[in-house]
Amino acid sequence: MADPTMQNFAGRIRRIEKIHRKGGGFEATGTLGQSFYSKSKRTKRPVLRPALTVLAVFVCFKALTLAHLGSADYTARLEGLREGNTVQRVGAHLMAIDPITQAAAAGIKPLLR
């Protein structure tokens, strides 16, 4: 019959040796040990760039539509949307002509012809 404290000690020694085989163990402060290379790096997910990209694509879509249809036809289609259900009214509000869209459409119009 073995001593339980010796079994506990032997188990701790096995765990320490296992950690050492994997490259872990004591690391002095200020050194680049195994944990520096094996720690997973937390990456920040960008939020602003994708949001600005979606906004730019949306404004370009509005400008292309406005340049292709013309101001009168575009406004008539928006009025038709404003008379629809809630989703169509929200779409009409989002697709409304704003100064940025109008300026972009003016720049795109000569390219369409």
Order of alpha helices (4+ residues) and beta strands (2+ residues): alpha-alpha-alpha-alpha-alpha-alpha
